[in-house]
Amino acid sequence: MTDTAQTPVETGKGRAGKYLTFRLGDEEFGLEILKVQEIIQMQSITRVPRTPDYVRGVINLRGKVIPVVDLRLKFGLPQVADTERTCIVVVQIHHADGMVVMGTIIDEVREVLDIPGASIEDPPSFGSSIETEFILGMGKIGQGVKILLDIDKVLSAAEIHAVKTSAGSN
């Protein structure tokens, strides 16, 4: 009989790697660097009517229209004015229908960190009523904790469809 239970160190191994860390409000987050296409300065965003509040609009990125999501609003944080440090992280999201290129607005890019699997723990359980599926893990860095996001799961399938529709790419 084989024991299929994994220890936290074993489960963290698959999540080890390089993460782009960034700030939203007072919290620090991380994205797998392989999901990041590029980081661009904040620019004029065209608002699209009848889209969810967290969809800021669309931008023209070298001739391609891509949707832009405000992660502050998506995560229920208060909206703040953009600063000189506010930027757009262009990410590739993989979902059932393929891949979507999307911009995510963040407050400030921090650094790229190489986080070993032993330093990544599963997200804490907050009970069944709180959705944490989009959290890949909690990266322990020194005395701090970075919330590591699974960018493919930050938006639901219906939300991805809404975002794709806002950019005119059905």
Buried (B, 14 or more C-beta within 10 A) or exposed (E): EEEEEEEEEEBBBEBBBBBBBBBBEEEBBBBBBEBBBEBEEBEEBEEBEEBEEBBBBBBEBEEEBBBBBBBBBBBEBEEEEEEEEBBBBBBBBEBEEEEBBBBBBBBBBBEEBEBBBEBBBBBEEEEEEEEEEBBBBBBBBEEEBBBBBBBBBBBEEEBBBBBBBBBEBE
